[in-house]
Amino acid sequence: MKGGTIFGVGLGPGNPELMSVKADRLVRGAAHIAYFRKAGRKGQSRQIVEGMLAANVTEFAMEYPVTTEIPLSDPRYNEVLSEFYESCTAHLRALAETGEDVIVLCEGDPFFYGSFMHLYTRLQGNTQVEVIPAITGMSAAYTTTGQPITWGDDIMSVLMATLPEDALTEAMQAADAIIVMKIGKNIDKLRRALKAAGKFEAAWIVEYASMPNQKMRLLSDTGSEPVPYFSIVVVHGNGRRP
Ligand SMILES: C[S@@+](CC[C@H](N)C(=O)[O-])C[C@H]1O[C@@H](n2cnc3c(N)ncnc32)[C@H](O)[C@@H]1O
């Protein structure tokens, strides 16, 4: 394949010191960067690389047309997002066809529940794409609690709080260690599922893990205040130990 390469670069969970050497090199040497963000926001991945970019870098901000405005179950949600990813892909591909490399900034690990995957599957086959793995948000979150997450043969489940309540409860009952992501407006449902599974008292919530505004508490010590999008609930495994 001719042309430039599109790099999906995992930046880690937020603290730039947790970035890989390769990610650091690619970001600092970038002539073109692209990143997702919610309209009106700076973008979490863009914020991570603040102060690392070359003075003449070009930036392509890919603003989500919807986030929570249309329910996930509405067929329009998929349609609108699919069109959005198609147009982002076309822009990046056109840039790569001129011979330029493009660095797509990805918070955490690109292949772990990341938006970059929607570009990757559309680019594959006709554009050179390379993915740089990274430390995930959940890794930073459970490390922040100061307790190991899995021991011996513990089973760990990674759950999205967007799942239906009964599916969450069932998966929690079957797991030793639990990670819950994409919490936001789903916090009350998540609290009910943790209680039904008998795990509520053991649950920690970590907001903005490894970022300057990081906050960690037992979930049972929190009130009814809203939870930011960058929050992770952690229940530690307690498995076999010598
Ligand atoms: C679309 S997923 C992206 C996951 C990311 N690719 C990763 O490797 O962690 C977004 C969710 O990840 C979680 N998340 C990622 N990084 C986080 C961090 N540093 N602190 C808290 N939550 C984080 C939040 O639950 C958020 O809703």
The ligand as an SDF file (V2000), in Angstrom:
LIG
                    3D

 27 29  0  0  0  0  0  0  0  0999 V2000
  -14.9460    4.8030   25.4730 C   0  0  0  0  0  0  0  0  0  0  0  0
  -14.2470    4.1100   26.9400 S   0  0  0  0  0  0  0  0  0  0  0  0
  -12.5510    4.2690   26.5630 C   0  0  0  0  0  0  0  0  0  0  0  0
  -11.6800    3.3060   27.3160 C   0  0  0  0  0  0  0  0  0  0  0  0
  -10.1890    3.5150   27.0210 C   0  0  0  0  0  0  0  0  0  0  0  0
   -9.8930    3.1740   25.6420 N   0  0  0  0  0  0  0  0  0  0  0  0
   -9.2900    2.7130   27.9650 C   0  0  0  0  0  0  0  0  0  0  0  0
   -8.3860    2.0030   27.4820 O   0  0  0  0  0  0  0  0  0  0  0  0
   -9.4860    2.8140   29.1780 O   0  0  0  0  0  0  0  0  0  0  0  0
  -14.5180    5.4030   28.0810 C   0  0  0  0  0  0  0  0  0  0  0  0
  -14.6870    4.9360   29.5090 C   0  0  0  0  0  0  0  0  0  0  0  0
  -13.4340    4.5410   29.9870 O   0  0  0  0  0  0  0  0  0  0  0  0
  -13.3310    4.8090   31.3640 C   0  0  0  0  0  0  0  0  0  0  0  0
  -12.0720    5.5370   31.5750 N   0  0  0  0  0  0  0  0  0  0  0  0
  -11.0450    5.5460   30.7140 C   0  0  0  0  0  0  0  0  0  0  0  0
  -10.0000    6.2050   31.2390 N   0  0  0  0  0  0  0  0  0  0  0  0
  -10.3510    6.6040   32.4620 C   0  0  0  0  0  0  0  0  0  0  0  0
   -9.6710    7.3060   33.5090 C   0  0  0  0  0  0  0  0  0  0  0  0
   -8.4240    7.7340   33.3600 N   0  0  0  0  0  0  0  0  0  0  0  0
  -10.3430    7.5190   34.6690 N   0  0  0  0  0  0  0  0  0  0  0  0
  -11.5990    7.0880   34.8190 C   0  0  0  0  0  0  0  0  0  0  0  0
  -12.2970    6.4440   33.8590 N   0  0  0  0  0  0  0  0  0  0  0  0
  -11.6810    6.1860   32.6950 C   0  0  0  0  0  0  0  0  0  0  0  0
  -14.5890    5.5490   31.7930 C   0  0  0  0  0  0  0  0  0  0  0  0
  -15.4470    4.6320   32.4230 O   0  0  0  0  0  0  0  0  0  0  0  0
  -15.1640    6.0060   30.4820 C   0  0  0  0  0  0  0  0  0  0  0  0
  -16.5670    6.0770   30.5480 O   0  0  0  0  0  0  0  0  0  0  0  0
  1  2  1  0
  2  3  1  0
  2 10  1  0
  3  4  1  0
  4  5  1  0
  5  6  1  0
  5  7  1  0
  7  8  2  0
  7  9  1  0
 10 11  1  0
 11 12  1  0
 11 26  1  0
 12 13  1  0
 13 14  1  0
 13 24  1  0
 14 15  1  0
 14 23  1  0
 15 16  2  0
 16 17  1  0
 17 18  1  0
 17 23  2  0
 18 19  1  0
 18 20  2  0
 20 21  1  0
 21 22  2  0
 22 23  1  0
 24 25  1  0
 24 26  1  0
 26 27  1  0
M  CHG  2   2   1   9  -1
M  END
$$$$
